[in-house]
Amino acid sequence: MVEISDKFSESLSEYLILTGWIEVPPEEISLKTTLGPISLQYPFMTARMQSVVGTDMAMTAGRNGILTMIPRSLRDKDKQAIIDANNNACLKKGDVELLSNPESIDLNHTVGDAVKLVERTGYSVIPVMDRFSKLDGIYIHDPNHPLIVPPDTDIAKFMHKLSEKPKNKNEIFCLKEPVREDEIKEIFNKSSDMRFIPIIEIINGENILKEIAFLNDFDTNYMGIAIGTRGNWKEEIEKWGPQVDTLTIDSSNACFDNALEILKYAKKKFPEKPFGIGNIIRGVHFEKFADEGADYIIGGMGVGSICKTGSERGNGRGQFTVAKELAEARDKYYENKKRYVSLVLDGSIGNVKDITVALAFADLVMMGNYFNRFYEAAARKFDSNRNPITEEANIKFVESWGEGHPRARLVYMHGINLQDSPEDSQLDLSPSFERYAHSTLSGATVEGVVGLVDYAGRLKPNVERDARYIRTTISNSGAHDLESFRKKVVLEKASGRTLEDMLPHNIKITEDKK
C-alpha cells in the first residue's frame, strides 16, 4: 500500500523572520562559518554548475571568503585550470596584496561618481587623480556609515590627503618607492587600524601612484570538487583530492549503496579533508550518511531554478520542509553522537530573504542562480538584444543551464565556449548526466533547462550589500552570529496576501536603489 507522508512541502519564501530583542548592531554581526578546518567569511558555497564556476569565479569568490565547488561535469583540463588559477590567487591571513592600476576618479568628479564606482567594483578605496594623473588623495567609502551629502558634492571635499607623517585622521599614510614587502608588513603590524597603504613613485617631483598595499584579514580561496558516482571515481578522488580542500558527491539523489563506498574510500584516503554527501531530502538518510562518516550533508531536490527533476520526474520536496527535517536530524545526531555534521542547503535560494530563512536551519547555503548572475560567472554574457557580448557596460543577461540538460554534455566535450574539438572520439559522456542516476546516454532524461538570468554586476559589491541586509535581519532577530541565530530565530508562515503587502504597493516607483 502506498505511504502518504503527513508532512506538507513548503517553500522558504513562505516564511518571515520575527523580531527579537536586539543585542548588537548589524555592523557587529559576524557571518563567518566553518566547515571542518575550512574557515569562511560568508556561509556561501557556489553550486556545482558549469555555467557558474570557472577561473574568474574561483579566484573572486575565494578572495572574498566564499567556498567554490568545481562541477563534476567539466573536462579535466578545465578543472585543472580552475585549480591553478585559484591557487595563484590564494592569500593567507597577514599577507600583503599589492594592487596595481586600481580604478580611480579625477578631481572633476563628485561623491556620487565615487559611490557608483564603489558599487560597480566593490572596492572601497578609490584613488583621486588630478588632470595630470598625479595622485592627489584617496576617497574611502564606509558602507556602514555612508556620507550623507548631495551626490553632486565635489570629491575633493571628502578625499583624504597623502602624508608620510599623518597629523590627523584626514591624512593617509603613504610610502615612497622603493619599498620591500617585509617593510610593509611591519608597518601594518604596528598599526591595528591601518588596512591599506598607497605606494607612490616620485617622478619630476610629482606623486605617481605605483600600487596600493592591502593587509589580508583571512585565509582565502578554499576550494572543493564534485566527484562522480560511477566509473572511475577512485581515480578522481586520488587525482583531485590532494589539490582541493574538500570533496563531495554530486547526485540529485545520493541514497544508493555506491555512495557509501565512495564516502568510505575518500575518508580513508583523505581523513583530514571534509567530505560531503548530496543531495538528500529526508532526515533518516542524514543519520545514515552521518554514521558512515560524512562531514556535511547537502539537502534539496527538485527546487533549483534550472531543475526539472520535480516537475518532470515528480521527485523532490519543498526546501523549507527539507531544511526543517534535516536540521532536526543534525541537532538530534549531535545530541546523541556528539559529532557535528554540517547542513548545506542547495536550491531555491536566490534572494536575501530566502538566504536568511535558509540560514535559520543551515550552516551554509549552496547557490547557483545567485552566483550565475555575476560578471565572474563562467557562462556567456548577452546584451539587451540577447546577442553575445564581452563589454561589461552593456551586459544585460548571463546564460544558465542545468547539469541535467544536453548542454552539459556539449560543455564536457567542447569546453565552456563550445569551440574545442573533442580530444577523444571515445570520450565517456557519463559525467555529464550521472548526477541524475542514468547509466547510459539512451537512458538519460532531460532534467534541466537552458536560459538567461538577469545580470547583477560584479560579485564583491553584490555579496557585500546582501551581507549587510542579512546582518541587519539577524540583528533584529536578537542574535549576534549565525549559531545564535539558529537557536533564537522565530519563523512565521505568511499568507500570500501578507507577502504581497510586504512588497512596495500603491505607489508608482521612480527610484528603487538596491
Stockholm file with secondary structure:
# STOCKHOLM 1.0

chainA/1-514         MVEISDKFSESLSEYLILTGWIEVPPEEISLKTTLGPISLQYPFMTARMQSVVGTDMAMTAGRNGILTMIPRSLRDKDKQAIIDANNNACLKKGDVELLSNPESIDLNHTVGDAVKLVERTGYSVIPVMDRFSKLDGIYIHDPNHPLIVPPDTDIAKFMHKLSEKPKNKNEIFCLKEPVREDEIKEIFNKSSDMRFIPIIEIINGENILKEIAFLNDFDTNYMGIAIGTRGNWKEEIEKWGPQVDTLTIDSSNACFDNALEILKYAKKKFPEKPFGIGNIIRGVHFEKFADEGADYIIGGMGVGSICKTGSERGNGRGQFTVAKELAEARDKYYENKKRYVSLVLDGSIGNVKDITVALAFADLVMMGNYFNRFYEAAARKFDSNRNPITEEANIKFVESWGEGHPRARLVYMHGINLQDSPEDSQLDLSPSFERYAHSTLSGATVEGVVGLVDYAGRLKPNVERDARYIRTTISNSGAHDLESFRKKVVLEKASGRTLEDMLPHNIKITEDKK
#=GR chainA/1-514 SS CCCCCSCCCCCGGGEEECCCCCCSCGGGCBCCEEETTEEESSSEEECSCTTTCSHHHHHHHHHTTCBEEECSSSCHHHHHHHHHHHHHHCCCTTCEEEEESCCCEETTCBHHHHHHHHHHHCCCEEEEECTTSCEEEEEECCTTSCCCSCTTSBGGGTCBEEESSCCSTTEEECEESSCCHHHHHHHHHHCTTCCEEEEEEEETTEEEEEEEEEECCSCCCCEEEEECSSSSHHHHHHHHGGGSSEEEECCSCCCSHHHHHHHHHHHHHCTTSCEEEEEECCHHHHHHHHHTTCSEEEECBSCSTTBCIIIIICCCBCHHHHHHHHHHHHHHHHHHHSCCCEEEEESSCCSHHHHHHHHTTCSEEEESHHHHTBTTCSSCEECTTSCEECCGGGCCEEEEECTTSHHHHHHHHHTTTTCSCCSCTTCCCGGGTGGGTCSSSTTCCCCBCEEEEECCBCHHHHHHHHHHHHHHHHHHTTCSBHHHHHHHCCEEECCHHHHHHTSCCSSCCSCCCC
#=GC SS_cons         CCCCCSCCCCCGGGEEECCCCCCSCGGGCBCCEEETTEEESSSEEECSCTTTCSHHHHHHHHHTTCBEEECSSSCHHHHHHHHHHHHHHCCCTTCEEEEESCCCEETTCBHHHHHHHHHHHCCCEEEEECTTSCEEEEEECCTTSCCCSCTTSBGGGTCBEEESSCCSTTEEECEESSCCHHHHHHHHHHCTTCCEEEEEEEETTEEEEEEEEEECCSCCCCEEEEECSSSSHHHHHHHHGGGSSEEEECCSCCCSHHHHHHHHHHHHHCTTSCEEEEEECCHHHHHHHHHTTCSEEEECBSCSTTBCIIIIICCCBCHHHHHHHHHHHHHHHHHHHSCCCEEEEESSCCSHHHHHHHHTTCSEEEESHHHHTBTTCSSCEECTTSCEECCGGGCCEEEEECTTSHHHHHHHHHTTTTCSCCSCTTCCCGGGTGGGTCSSSTTCCCCBCEEEEECCBCHHHHHHHHHHHHHHHHHHTTCSBHHHHHHHCCEEECCHHHHHHTSCCSSCCSCCCC
//
